[in-house]
């Protein structure tokens, strides 16, 4: 896998208002991907511990119906929080339907991001066995797909070969799109992901509640019962599938909170529940991603 030269932005600089964010163009230099280079960007924030201990890392996938991306509240606000608890964090701007991208482009992008962070783990002092992915809404579907389909690399067809795994070590779908089935599907996400080919076979293949493997990585799942955008039943069915397969996971649900809040500090659910501090952080400690 080729290497890119760039300057890693440390958390204190990356998150200050008005400071330019460092960018990694993941497909730069890959033959056949020239027109896609600027559509796929990884924004790094690397934590350097005083004691020299390796950190965990997360790839952050904002939502937006696989059509656009909610970068500020789901991307960069999440990055700031993860850095604050000692986890290196990488916001992924993956390809979406707004720029005429559909499956498998999104899966290619997250696999490329995971492989890239693993390849650079030693220089960033990251534990390559503790690289997770968090995704919101359609991004929740993407990180679940990365966990479920991680045994097969989408990268080799582009001539990108890496010895590193493209599977995340833990996944965190937040108010996620899960199913492509007609009764509960978020139809805009389905259309953006699958484009014109929405055959029964493709709906089945990309309904994640029907495709959880026995080796699925641990999952932190969160959703609100009053979600007006993605039906709560999506999360219920994913929880049932994870339970049936015996996958270590937690399912956190709230009666109110809606959809799209990310880690926006001023959102009602963040102020009421502080779900990241009170629910997510204990789970991260339990799986060993945080001391």
C-alpha positions, -999 to 999 in steps of 0.1 A, spaced: 0 0 0 15 34 -9 23 60 17 14 96 17 34 124 32 14 147 54 17 165 88 -5 150 115 -26 176 132 -26 173 170 -58 176 188 -51 210 204 -45 225 170 -70 206 149 -100 216 170 -95 253 174 -119 275 154 -103 289 123 -74 265 123 -71 246 90 -77 209 93 -51 185 79 -65 163 51 -55 129 38 -67 121 3 -70 83 6 -72 75 -31 -44 99 -42 -21 81 -67 -44 51 -72 -48 44 -109 -84 46 -120 -95 67 -90 -83 101 -103 -118 116 -105 -126 104 -70 -96 117 -51 -112 149 -36 -144 131 -27 -128 109 -1 -109 127 27 -97 116 61 -92 143 88 -68 131 115 -64 140 151 -38 119 168 -34 116 205 1 114 220 1 101 255 27 114 280 34 79 292 40 67 256 13 41 258 -5 32 225 -40 46 220 -71 32 205 -84 49 173 -118 54 157 -130 61 122 -159 85 124 -186 83 97 -212 111 97 -247 104 84 -268 120 57 -289 93 40 -258 82 20 -266 114 0 -246 141 20 -227 142 52 -233 159 86 -197 168 92 -199 194 120 -221 178 147 -216 141 138 -180 143 125 -159 170 141 -178 172 174 -174 135 178 -137 138 170 -133 164 197 -149 141 223 -129 110 214 -97 130 216 -108 143 250 -110 108 264 -76 97 248 -86 81 216 -71 91 183 -99 100 159 -102 103 121 -133 118 105 -140 102 72 -157 121 44 -168 92 23 -183 92 -12 -221 98 -13 -249 100 -39 -247 138 -40 -216 133 -61 -231 103 -80 -215 76 -58 -233 44 -47 -223 10 -34 -195 -2 -32 -178 32 -31 -188 39 6 -175 5 17 -143 10 -3 -137 43 15 -141 30 50 -120 -1 43 -93 22 28 -95 44 60 -92 14 83 -63 -1 64 -45 33 62 -47 39 99 -35 4 107 -6 9 82 4 41 101 -3 28 135 33 25 147 42 61 137 10 74 154 15 51 184 -19 35 178 -27 0 189 -37 -16 156 -59 -42 174 -81 -14 188 -93 5 157 -130 10 158 -156 28 137 -186 50 148 -213 60 124 -245 80 126 -277 72 107 -266 60 72 -230 61 86 -243 36 112 -252 13 84 -218 18 69 -198 9 100 -221 -21 106 -214 -32 70 -177 -27 76 -179 -51 106 -201 -76 89 -183 -76 55 -148 -70 67 -135 -105 57 -135 -95 20 -115 -65 9 -129 -41 -18 -95 -26 -23 -76 -52 -43 -96 -45 -75 -80 -10 -75 -45 -25 -71 -43 -15 -34 -28 -44 -15 -22 -43 22 -14 -69 48 -36 -50 72 -72 -60 80 -99 -38 67 -123 -49 95 -129 -27 125 -122 -41 159 -154 -26 174 -184 -7 159 -207 19 172 -239 25 151 -258 55 164 -295 59 154 -285 37 125 -301 28 92 -301 -10 94 -326 -26 71 -334 -23 34 -367 -41 38 -398 -23 26 -416 -22 60 -389 -2 79 -363 10 54 -351 45 53 -359 49 16 -336 78 8 -307 60 22 -316 28 3 -319 47 -29 -286 65 -24 -268 33 -15 -283 9 -41 -292 34 -69 -315 19 -95 -309 -18 -86 -332 -23 -56 -339 -59 -64 -351 -82 -36 -317 -98 -36 -299 -65 -30 -324 -55 -4 -316 -88 14 -279 -84 10 -277 -49 25 -303 -55 53 -277 -57 80 -300 -74 105 -300 -104 81 -262 -104 75 -245 -105 109 -217 -130 108 -206 -152 138 -174 -132 140 -190 -97 141 -169 -74 163 -184 -60 195 -211 -34 190 -224 -4 208 -259 4 195 -279 35 204 -313 48 192 -343 68 203 -379 55 203 -392 88 190 -368 89 160 -389 106 133 -364 98 105 -351 62 109 -376 40 125 -366 27 159 -374 -8 147 -342 -7 127 -322 -8 159 -345 -33 175 -339 -58 147 -302 -53 147 -302 -59 185 -322 -91 180 -298 -104 153 -267 -96 174 -283 -114 204 -292 -144 183 -256 -147 170 -241 -142 204 -222 -111 195 -210 -90 225 -230 -58 224 -250 -33 243 -282 -16 231 -289 18 247 -323 33 240 -340 65 250 -377 74 249 -370 108 235 -341 124 216 -351 121 180 -325 118 153 -294 136 140 -280 150 173 -246 134 170 -224 149 198 -237 184 194 -233 198 229 -264 220 227 -288 192 215 -315 184 240 -305 147 244 -269 156 250 -279 180 277 -303 156 292 -285 123 289 -248 130 280 -250 97 262 -213 98 252 -201 102 288 -227 82 305 -232 53 281 -205 51 255 -175 59 276 -182 30 301 -185 6 272 -152 18 257 -136 12 291 -152 -23 292 -137 -33 259 -103 -18 267 -103 11 243 -100 36 272 -81 32 305 
